[in-house]
């Protein structure tokens, strides 16, 4: 039997409620929300987004996590009964699906660690019934681990993972009133015991007027994904309708979130949940649920990020080039991990598996 990341309480009616039930209260609350100013200044003349490719594989109908690797992308589905991450090419075609014998409860976001480990945030909890959530590790050697976490103040629904450059994970909750909590573990992750978390920041969203999402105006308040730039220069959170970008110094995520973000309106999407920085750290890549579904590149307004964050827009360098590139150790480690992950996975195409 696959290891279970979380067992639903007795009588809960299964892992996940239907879309109609779990979103109904959000719609009702959203319709009654007053107008408010934007949480962060939008660019006056943002550059136009562009469609990179369109996902048509029915097995990827619920994309909620994304990591951009340049000519490749890593994506994960929301749900399923087996931990799984798919490698897509530049045309959104599946090259390979890598899975492990872990039965997730409700995975919602995806991050790539400096050592090549893929971290899935199994933190979805639409009905607030989970006593623990989990971070699922899928390592380059194919092994996996379940790291359980608990909130200090009761159950929360979370769909956003911020993996800081130093490896610290932060979960950001999805709050219907727009006041989302930011939590991190109080100690090292463990596969043996549940590690408590602490609340270290609050992110307040307000109505923006940007259309999109499945729940009307409330979608402008609900955080559905997160990402940290590969060079550590910035972090981003998205709602169903907008992305917010903060400069990041070191790995101090709480300090970054205390600042004022730049808001980037996103293209209208039925249910946008995934977000990543591009490999040059100057643009965002977003995707969502439903097929066919577009993967869209969205430019970040000029002047949003420090000039030092700019990197070459050329092809991803080889591992040999990385070791003599003069990049910082953190940047080289992150890019090297991405390249190594692709090499390992593409090298196993002969063992290609279909997505569960």
DOGU-984529 format. One record per residue (C-alpha): residue in three letters; x, y, z. Coordinates in pm, 1 decimal. Example, Ala and Ser with C-alpha at 12.3 -4.5 7.8 and 13.67 -1.06 7.14 Angstrom:
NODE,aa,c1,c2,c3
NODE,ala,1230.0,-450.0,780.0
NODE,ser,1367.0,-106.0,714.0
% end
This chain:
NODE,aa,c1,c2,c3
NODE,unk,0.0,0.0,0.0
NODE,unk,130.8,351.2,-75.1
NODE,unk,225.1,560.4,225.5
NODE,unk,-51.5,808.5,299.5
NODE,unk,37.4,1169.8,357.4
NODE,unk,-280.3,1223.8,558.2
NODE,unk,-580.2,1013.2,644.6
NODE,unk,-917.9,1190.5,629.0
NODE,unk,-1114.2,1186.9,953.4
NODE,unk,-1386.7,927.4,983.8
NODE,unk,-1708.8,1043.7,823.3
NODE,unk,-1542.1,1322.6,627.2
NODE,unk,-1693.1,1197.6,304.1
NODE,unk,-1360.9,1140.5,126.1
NODE,unk,-1056.0,1350.8,61.0
NODE,unk,-1194.6,1631.0,-147.6
NODE,unk,-1536.0,1783.4,-177.4
NODE,unk,-1689.3,1864.4,-514.9
NODE,unk,-1604.3,2197.7,-677.9
NODE,unk,-1959.7,2320.0,-622.1
NODE,unk,-1954.5,2247.1,-249.2
NODE,unk,-1604.5,2367.0,-169.5
NODE,unk,-1635.9,2689.3,-368.6
NODE,unk,-1998.2,2772.0,-292.2
NODE,unk,-1931.6,2961.2,30.0
NODE,unk,-1648.2,3151.6,-137.6
NODE,unk,-1876.4,3265.8,-416.2
NODE,unk,-2138.5,3384.8,-171.3
NODE,unk,-1885.9,3577.2,35.2
NODE,unk,-1715.3,3714.4,-273.0
NODE,unk,-2034.7,3865.4,-409.0
NODE,unk,-2075.4,4060.0,-89.3
NODE,unk,-1726.0,4200.1,-68.1
NODE,unk,-1691.8,4577.6,-92.6
NODE,unk,-1470.9,4742.8,-349.8
NODE,unk,-1117.8,4812.6,-232.5
NODE,unk,-785.2,4936.7,-358.8
NODE,unk,-525.4,4704.2,-505.7
NODE,unk,-279.6,4529.0,-274.9
NODE,unk,28.3,4662.1,-452.6
NODE,unk,68.9,4900.1,-743.0
NODE,unk,3.4,4762.1,-1090.1
NODE,unk,223.7,4865.8,-1378.8
NODE,unk,65.6,5146.5,-1580.8
NODE,unk,150.7,4987.2,-1914.7
NODE,unk,240.2,4624.0,-1851.1
NODE,unk,399.5,4429.1,-2133.9
NODE,unk,167.9,4187.4,-2305.7
NODE,unk,168.3,3824.8,-2185.6
NODE,unk,237.3,3553.5,-2443.2
NODE,unk,121.2,3194.0,-2466.2
NODE,unk,418.0,2956.6,-2452.9
NODE,unk,215.8,2643.5,-2529.5
NODE,unk,-114.0,2471.1,-2456.5
NODE,unk,-158.5,2165.5,-2235.3
NODE,unk,-393.8,1914.6,-2396.2
NODE,unk,-314.4,1593.9,-2206.2
NODE,unk,-628.6,1492.9,-2011.2
NODE,unk,-405.0,1355.1,-1736.6
NODE,unk,-294.7,1712.8,-1661.3
NODE,unk,-637.9,1865.6,-1617.3
NODE,unk,-563.5,2005.6,-1269.7
NODE,unk,-221.5,2171.1,-1284.1
NODE,unk,-157.6,2356.8,-959.6
NODE,unk,222.9,2355.7,-936.8
NODE,unk,488.1,2457.5,-1190.7
NODE,unk,867.6,2500.0,-1208.7
NODE,unk,1013.7,2649.2,-1526.1
NODE,unk,1347.3,2508.0,-1647.3
NODE,unk,1370.9,2693.9,-1977.1
NODE,unk,1317.7,2434.6,-2250.1
NODE,unk,1146.5,2208.8,-1998.2
NODE,unk,880.4,2253.9,-1732.3
NODE,unk,792.5,2048.7,-1428.0
NODE,unk,422.0,2036.3,-1341.3
NODE,unk,205.1,1860.9,-1085.1
NODE,unk,-164.1,1793.3,-1064.3
NODE,unk,-394.7,1891.3,-780.4
NODE,unk,-502.8,1559.5,-630.2
NODE,unk,-443.9,1202.0,-738.5
NODE,unk,-362.8,891.0,-538.1
NODE,unk,10.5,881.3,-606.2
NODE,unk,288.2,1140.0,-581.2
NODE,unk,365.5,1239.9,-939.7
NODE,unk,547.7,1514.4,-1131.5
NODE,unk,551.5,1543.9,-1510.8
NODE,unk,824.5,1683.8,-1735.2
NODE,unk,689.3,1890.1,-2026.3
NODE,unk,876.3,2010.1,-2333.1
NODE,unk,848.2,2357.4,-2484.8
NODE,unk,529.9,2249.1,-2662.9
NODE,unk,360.0,2131.1,-2341.7
NODE,unk,397.7,1765.9,-2440.7
NODE,unk,472.7,1515.9,-2165.4
NODE,unk,824.1,1374.1,-2187.1
NODE,unk,804.5,1169.1,-1870.6
NODE,unk,607.5,1130.9,-1549.8
NODE,unk,803.5,1047.1,-1235.3
NODE,unk,605.7,907.9,-943.3
NODE,unk,654.0,744.5,-602.7
NODE,unk,447.3,524.8,-373.2
NODE,unk,308.0,805.3,-160.3
NODE,unk,-66.4,863.0,-150.2
NODE,unk,-118.3,1240.4,-111.3
NODE,unk,-424.4,1402.2,40.1
NODE,unk,-442.2,1728.1,-157.9
NODE,unk,-109.8,1848.1,-310.5
NODE,unk,-129.4,2209.5,-422.0
NODE,unk,213.2,2357.2,-508.1
NODE,unk,559.6,2260.1,-626.0
NODE,unk,912.9,2381.9,-551.0
NODE,unk,1263.6,2276.6,-656.6
NODE,unk,1535.7,2255.5,-392.4
NODE,unk,1901.4,2336.6,-450.9
NODE,unk,1989.4,1965.2,-429.3
NODE,unk,1741.6,1873.0,-702.9
NODE,unk,1469.1,1752.5,-466.4
NODE,unk,1116.6,1834.5,-574.0
NODE,unk,893.0,1948.4,-289.3
NODE,unk,515.8,1910.3,-317.5
NODE,unk,308.3,2105.7,-69.9
NODE,unk,34.3,1863.5,33.2
NODE,unk,-146.8,2134.7,223.7
NODE,unk,-487.6,2166.8,60.2
NODE,unk,-769.1,2158.1,312.9
NODE,unk,-1088.4,2303.2,170.2
NODE,unk,-1302.8,2206.5,468.8
NODE,unk,-1039.9,2273.5,739.6
NODE,unk,-1042.6,1921.8,884.5
NODE,unk,-676.6,1815.5,869.7
NODE,unk,-481.0,1777.4,1190.3
NODE,unk,-156.2,1783.4,991.2
NODE,unk,-38.9,1883.5,643.8
NODE,unk,271.8,1757.1,467.0
NODE,unk,565.3,1841.2,246.5
NODE,unk,633.8,1552.7,9.8
NODE,unk,990.9,1510.2,-114.7
NODE,unk,1065.0,1347.8,-450.7
NODE,unk,1442.4,1310.8,-472.7
NODE,unk,1656.6,1280.9,-788.9
NODE,unk,1729.6,915.0,-705.9
NODE,unk,1357.2,835.6,-712.9
NODE,unk,1313.7,800.0,-336.8
NODE,unk,1043.1,991.7,-155.1
NODE,unk,960.3,1116.1,191.7
NODE,unk,661.2,1248.5,383.2
NODE,unk,731.9,1535.2,625.7
NODE,unk,427.8,1617.4,837.5
NODE,unk,363.4,1965.1,977.4
NODE,unk,105.6,2114.5,1211.6
NODE,unk,-30.6,2467.9,1247.2
NODE,unk,-20.7,2643.0,1585.4
NODE,unk,-372.4,2783.8,1549.7
NODE,unk,-593.0,2518.8,1393.1
NODE,unk,-647.9,2390.1,1040.5
NODE,unk,-596.7,2608.7,732.0
NODE,unk,-629.3,2564.3,358.0
NODE,unk,-302.0,2639.2,177.9
NODE,unk,-215.5,2629.8,-191.8
NODE,unk,112.7,2825.0,-197.3
NODE,unk,467.1,2712.0,-118.6
NODE,unk,763.8,2950.0,-96.5
NODE,unk,1092.5,2761.0,-84.8
NODE,unk,1354.0,3010.5,34.1
NODE,unk,1709.7,2997.0,-108.5
NODE,unk,1835.2,2845.1,218.5
NODE,unk,1579.6,2564.4,183.6
NODE,unk,1331.4,2688.1,443.4
NODE,unk,972.7,2613.2,332.7
NODE,unk,691.5,2861.3,390.8
NODE,unk,322.7,2777.2,349.6
NODE,unk,84.4,3062.1,268.6
NODE,unk,-281.0,3007.8,347.4
NODE,unk,-576.4,3068.7,118.0
NODE,unk,-805.4,3301.9,310.3
NODE,unk,-1146.9,3399.6,179.0
NODE,unk,-1124.1,3741.8,344.8
NODE,unk,-783.4,3816.3,194.1
NODE,unk,-573.6,3800.7,513.6
NODE,unk,-343.2,3504.2,454.2
NODE,unk,-104.1,3362.1,711.5
NODE,unk,256.2,3268.5,635.5
NODE,unk,391.1,2970.5,829.6
NODE,unk,727.5,2795.3,854.9
NODE,unk,852.5,2491.8,1051.0
NODE,unk,997.3,2559.8,1393.9
NODE,unk,1270.2,2300.7,1339.9
NODE,unk,1420.1,2063.9,1082.3
NODE,unk,1177.4,1857.4,876.6
NODE,unk,1141.0,1495.9,982.6
NODE,unk,995.1,1176.6,838.9
NODE,unk,949.6,1040.9,1191.1
NODE,unk,761.9,1310.2,1382.6
NODE,unk,523.9,1594.9,1307.8
NODE,unk,705.1,1928.9,1319.8
NODE,unk,503.0,2226.9,1448.9
NODE,unk,494.7,2548.8,1248.9
NODE,unk,487.9,2911.0,1354.6
NODE,unk,311.8,3205.7,1194.4
NODE,unk,574.3,3455.6,1082.2
NODE,unk,386.4,3697.3,855.4
NODE,unk,50.9,3802.4,718.2
NODE,unk,-24.2,3892.0,356.7
NODE,unk,-330.0,4109.8,302.0
NODE,unk,-497.4,4099.4,-37.2
NODE,unk,-757.6,4347.6,-158.2
NODE,unk,-992.4,4358.9,-453.4
NODE,unk,-824.0,4462.6,-776.9
NODE,unk,-1093.9,4445.2,-1042.6
NODE,unk,-894.3,4197.4,-1252.1
NODE,unk,-1129.5,3939.8,-1407.9
NODE,unk,-1077.9,3565.5,-1386.9
NODE,unk,-1113.2,3260.5,-1170.1
NODE,unk,-1407.2,3040.0,-1075.3
NODE,unk,-1547.6,3239.0,-782.1
NODE,unk,-1613.7,3595.0,-896.7
NODE,unk,-1455.3,3885.8,-712.1
NODE,unk,-1346.2,3663.8,-422.6
NODE,unk,-1086.5,3512.4,-655.1
NODE,unk,-893.4,3839.0,-634.4
NODE,unk,-828.0,3766.0,-265.0
NODE,unk,-745.6,3395.6,-266.8
NODE,unk,-376.0,3302.0,-283.7
NODE,unk,-336.9,2996.4,-506.4
NODE,unk,37.4,2962.1,-568.7
NODE,unk,385.2,3083.0,-485.1
NODE,unk,737.3,3088.7,-629.2
NODE,unk,1089.8,3209.3,-550.8
NODE,unk,1322.6,3327.4,-828.1
NODE,unk,1607.6,3091.1,-910.1
NODE,unk,1868.8,3353.9,-827.0
NODE,unk,1700.4,3437.8,-497.2
NODE,unk,1624.5,3795.5,-601.2
NODE,unk,1246.6,3789.1,-563.4
NODE,unk,942.1,3593.9,-458.5
NODE,unk,590.1,3589.8,-596.2
NODE,unk,242.6,3496.8,-483.1
NODE,unk,-57.8,3470.9,-709.6
NODE,unk,-433.3,3477.2,-673.3
NODE,unk,-679.5,3357.7,-935.3
NODE,unk,-641.1,3695.4,-1106.0
NODE,unk,-315.0,3870.5,-1013.4
NODE,unk,47.8,3805.0,-927.7
NODE,unk,242.1,3998.6,-664.4
NODE,unk,620.9,4028.4,-674.6
NODE,unk,846.2,4129.2,-383.6
NODE,unk,1226.0,4179.1,-391.4
NODE,unk,1398.3,3923.0,-168.0
NODE,unk,1723.8,3971.2,20.9
NODE,unk,1895.5,3653.2,133.2
NODE,unk,1632.8,3409.3,259.4
NODE,unk,1432.9,3650.2,475.3
NODE,unk,1087.1,3579.2,338.7
NODE,unk,898.7,3750.1,625.5
NODE,unk,1097.5,4072.4,574.9
NODE,unk,1029.7,4064.4,202.4
NODE,unk,656.7,4017.7,253.9
NODE,unk,651.4,4316.8,490.6
NODE,unk,729.6,4539.6,192.9
NODE,unk,499.5,4665.2,-80.7
NODE,unk,474.3,4432.3,-380.5
NODE,unk,428.8,4514.4,-745.1
NODE,unk,100.2,4376.3,-871.9
NODE,unk,93.5,4210.5,-1212.9
NODE,unk,-256.4,4148.5,-1354.5
NODE,unk,-277.0,3801.7,-1506.2
NODE,unk,-468.1,3694.5,-1817.5
NODE,unk,-825.2,3582.5,-1756.5
NODE,unk,-815.0,3214.0,-1667.3
NODE,unk,-1086.4,2972.5,-1551.4
NODE,unk,-883.2,2854.8,-1249.8
NODE,unk,-523.6,2976.9,-1241.4
NODE,unk,-318.4,2820.6,-962.9
NODE,unk,41.9,2759.9,-1077.9
NODE,unk,323.1,3015.2,-1093.7
NODE,unk,699.6,3011.7,-1151.7
NODE,unk,972.8,3255.7,-1242.9
NODE,unk,1138.4,3202.5,-1579.8
NODE,unk,1502.1,3092.2,-1576.8
NODE,unk,1617.2,3450.9,-1641.2
NODE,unk,1416.2,3559.9,-1333.6
NODE,unk,1260.2,3851.3,-1524.5
NODE,unk,922.8,3700.7,-1614.1
NODE,unk,654.7,3480.8,-1464.4
NODE,unk,507.8,3159.5,-1603.5
NODE,unk,150.6,3081.0,-1504.1
NODE,unk,-90.3,2796.5,-1567.9
NODE,unk,-407.3,2653.0,-1424.5
NODE,unk,-666.8,2382.4,-1425.3
NODE,unk,-858.7,2261.5,-1728.4
NODE,unk,-764.6,2125.9,-2069.5
NODE,unk,-691.3,2263.7,-2311.5
NODE,unk,-506.8,2507.3,-2087.3
NODE,unk,-251.7,2772.8,-2179.0
NODE,unk,88.5,2809.7,-2016.6
NODE,unk,145.5,3185.3,-2028.7
NODE,unk,461.6,3393.1,-1989.2
NODE,unk,392.3,3724.7,-1814.3
NODE,unk,662.4,3995.9,-1809.6
NODE,unk,742.5,4154.0,-1474.1
NODE,unk,730.1,4534.5,-1502.4
NODE,unk,1067.8,4699.1,-1555.7
NODE,unk,1222.3,4830.1,-1236.1
NODE,unk,1047.1,4579.9,-1012.4
NODE,unk,1358.3,4375.9,-936.2
NODE,unk,1716.3,4483.5,-859.4
NODE,unk,1939.5,4516.5,-1163.4
NODE,unk,2174.3,4256.9,-1013.9
NODE,unk,1904.7,3995.5,-1061.1
NODE,unk,1938.6,4009.0,-1440.0
NODE,unk,2095.8,3702.5,-1600.4
NODE,unk,2176.7,3592.0,-1951.1
NODE,unk,1875.8,3501.6,-2160.2
NODE,unk,2072.5,3237.4,-2353.9
NODE,unk,2036.4,2862.1,-2330.0
NODE,unk,2077.3,2683.5,-1998.7
NODE,unk,2453.6,2624.8,-1952.6
NODE,unk,2611.4,2284.2,-1910.3
NODE,unk,2729.0,2164.9,-1570.2
NODE,unk,3089.4,2225.5,-1678.1
NODE,unk,3007.9,2582.6,-1776.6
NODE,unk,2834.4,2636.9,-1446.1
NODE,unk,3138.3,2543.8,-1242.5
NODE,unk,3347.4,2810.6,-1416.0
NODE,unk,3080.0,3071.8,-1480.6
NODE,unk,3161.3,3307.7,-1195.1
NODE,unk,2801.3,3292.2,-1072.3
NODE,unk,2734.7,3298.2,-701.0
NODE,unk,2732.4,2963.1,-522.4
NODE,unk,2358.2,2987.7,-460.5
NODE,unk,2276.1,3068.8,-823.8
NODE,unk,2503.5,2796.2,-957.4
NODE,unk,2360.0,2539.6,-719.3
NODE,unk,2003.0,2620.6,-817.6
NODE,unk,2069.0,2610.3,-1191.8
NODE,unk,2286.1,2302.0,-1160.1
NODE,unk,2009.8,2125.8,-969.8
NODE,unk,1763.0,2211.6,-1243.6
NODE,unk,1996.8,2087.3,-1516.7
NODE,unk,2079.7,1771.6,-1322.0
NODE,unk,1711.8,1697.6,-1266.4
NODE,unk,1634.3,1727.4,-1636.4
NODE,unk,1935.1,1513.3,-1732.3
NODE,unk,1834.0,1239.6,-1489.9
NODE,unk,1469.4,1242.3,-1593.5
NODE,unk,1520.5,1269.8,-1967.9
NODE,unk,1779.3,993.4,-1946.4
NODE,unk,1505.9,768.2,-1816.0
NODE,unk,1262.6,822.5,-2101.5
NODE,unk,1296.4,458.0,-2196.4
NODE,unk,1119.6,387.0,-1870.2
NODE,unk,846.9,639.2,-1940.9
NODE,unk,537.9,597.8,-1732.2
NODE,unk,196.3,744.1,-1781.2
NODE,unk,67.6,988.3,-1521.8
NODE,unk,-146.7,812.8,-1258.6
% end
